[in-house]
């Protein structure tokens, strides 16, 4: 008599049945992994390089990477969970008892790993709400850095010193974003009555350029000289410089640059006072003009100058 497959399997030796269950579970896991690799390859095809891996995939497609990771982990867990239950059944252990015991254990683990659950829930919120983007410069939990990755458990920042800072997602309460990835420091030099713009610029321009060359990690772009500005008709005039600096590093402008500039200016103009140098900070405000992004504050100043 020809036996059916279930009959043949039930009549097979115990070790053989366990081996078949393990092989089927391993094969199913392999299929899940292959599907994940194929989806990753399809999405990364336009930017594929020899060094492209899942980390690069997660940076370019954080939402897709999160969904794929969750699905892969869930399916893998389900595959081996079922496989373990079938193996225990071969030793005459009831599947109902197995499910009941794992439920109790799962609840106990859940209560003991609330922080882990918080990390995952907040990580999903960050990813799908797009609050943090890779490449953004932000301040999170007192740490300032450029976002390298946003994961289910940790958000990774690269700070000014190149350190990789791993922040547990449950510790993220307030997120401060720096538009343009910097803080803009404006330094105004009042022009004395016995001086000209050309004389002041000749003194300050080399100092501004030297500061940029010496501290490129902090001064993120070449300083800009906006030329002569005026308060009101008949008021005082000043020269404005703009520095794009790494957030939290204003001391470099307020101390080093200011003191060097004041010392040089007093050599040329002995009565040049400390209060004649003013430093202010502004947030990045961007507008479109002719299809390009420009700085609204600077644009307004240029217009006011051209209208004089």
Residue pairs with C-beta under 8 A, 6 or more apart in sequence:
3 11
9 17
9 20
12 20
14 90
17 90
18 87
18 90
21 83
21 86
21 87
21 90
22 83
22 87
24 83
25 79
25 80
25 82
25 83
28 75
28 79
29 76
29 79
29 80
32 72
32 75
32 76
32 79
33 72
36 68
36 72
39 64
39 68
40 54
40 57
40 68
41 48
43 57
43 60
43 61
43 64
44 52
44 56
44 57
44 60
44 61
47 60
54 65
55 149
57 64
57 65
58 65
58 149
58 151
59 134
59 148
59 149
62 127
62 134
62 149
62 150
63 127
63 128
66 123
66 124
66 127
66 128
66 152
69 152
70 152
81 102
84 98
85 95
85 98
85 99
88 95
88 98
89 95
89 98
110 117
115 168
115 170
116 153
118 169
118 170
119 152
119 153
119 154
119 168
119 169
119 170
120 152
120 153
120 169
122 169
122 170
122 172
123 150
123 151
123 152
123 153
123 155
123 169
124 152
125 131
126 132
126 150
126 155
126 169
126 172
127 150
131 175
132 138
132 147
132 150
132 155
132 175
133 147
134 147
134 148
134 149
134 150
135 146
135 147
135 181
136 146
136 147
136 177
136 178
136 181
137 144
137 145
137 146
137 147
137 177
137 178
137 181
137 182
137 246
137 247
138 144
138 145
138 147
138 157
138 175
138 176
138 177
138 178
139 175
139 176
139 178
139 247
139 248
140 155
140 157
140 167
140 172
140 174
140 175
140 176
141 167
141 171
141 172
141 173
143 157
143 159
143 165
143 167
144 157
144 159
144 160
144 246
144 247
144 248
145 157
145 158
145 159
145 160
145 165
146 157
146 158
146 181
147 155
147 156
147 157
148 156
148 157
148 158
148 164
149 155
149 156
150 156
151 169
152 169
153 168
153 169
154 166
154 167
154 168
154 169
155 166
155 167
155 169
155 172
156 164
156 165
156 166
156 167
157 164
157 165
157 167
158 164
158 165
159 165
160 217
160 218
160 246
160 249
178 247
178 284
179 283
179 284
179 285
179 286
180 244
180 284
180 286
181 220
182 220
182 221
182 244
182 245
182 246
182 247
182 284
183 244
183 245
183 246
183 247
183 248
183 249
183 250
183 281
184 242
184 243
184 244
184 245
184 281
184 282
184 283
184 284
185 242
185 243
185 244
185 245
185 250
185 253
185 279
185 280
185 281
186 240
186 241
186 242
186 243
186 279
186 280
186 281
186 282
187 240
187 241
187 242
187 243
187 253
187 257
187 258
187 261
187 277
187 278
187 279
188 229
188 238
188 239
188 240
188 241
188 277
188 278
188 279
188 280
189 200
189 204
189 238
189 239
189 240
189 241
189 261
189 265
189 276
189 277
190 236
190 237
190 238
190 276
190 277
190 278
191 197
191 200
191 228
191 236
191 237
191 238
191 239
192 269
192 271
192 272
192 276
194 269
195 268
195 269
197 227
197 228
197 237
197 239
199 268
200 239
200 265
201 225
201 239
203 261
203 264
203 265
203 268
204 225
204 239
204 241
204 261
204 264
204 265
205 225
207 257
207 260
207 261
207 264
208 223
208 225
208 241
208 243
208 257
209 222
209 223
211 219
211 223
211 243
211 252
211 256
211 257
212 219
212 221
212 222
212 223
215 252
217 246
218 245
218 246
218 249
218 252
219 243
219 244
219 245
219 252
220 244
220 245
220 246
221 244
223 241
223 242
223 243
224 241
224 242
224 298
225 239
225 240
225 241
226 239
226 240
226 241
226 242
226 298
226 301
226 302
227 239
227 240
227 305
228 237
228 238
228 239
228 305
229 237
229 238
229 239
229 240
229 301
229 305
230 236
230 237
230 238
230 308
231 237
231 238
238 278
240 301
242 298
243 253
243 257
245 252
245 253
250 279
250 281
253 279
254 279
258 277
258 279
261 277
262 272
262 274
262 277
265 272
266 272
282 297
284 295
285 295
285 296
285 297
286 293
286 294
286 295
286 296
287 293
287 294
287 296
287 299
288 294
289 299
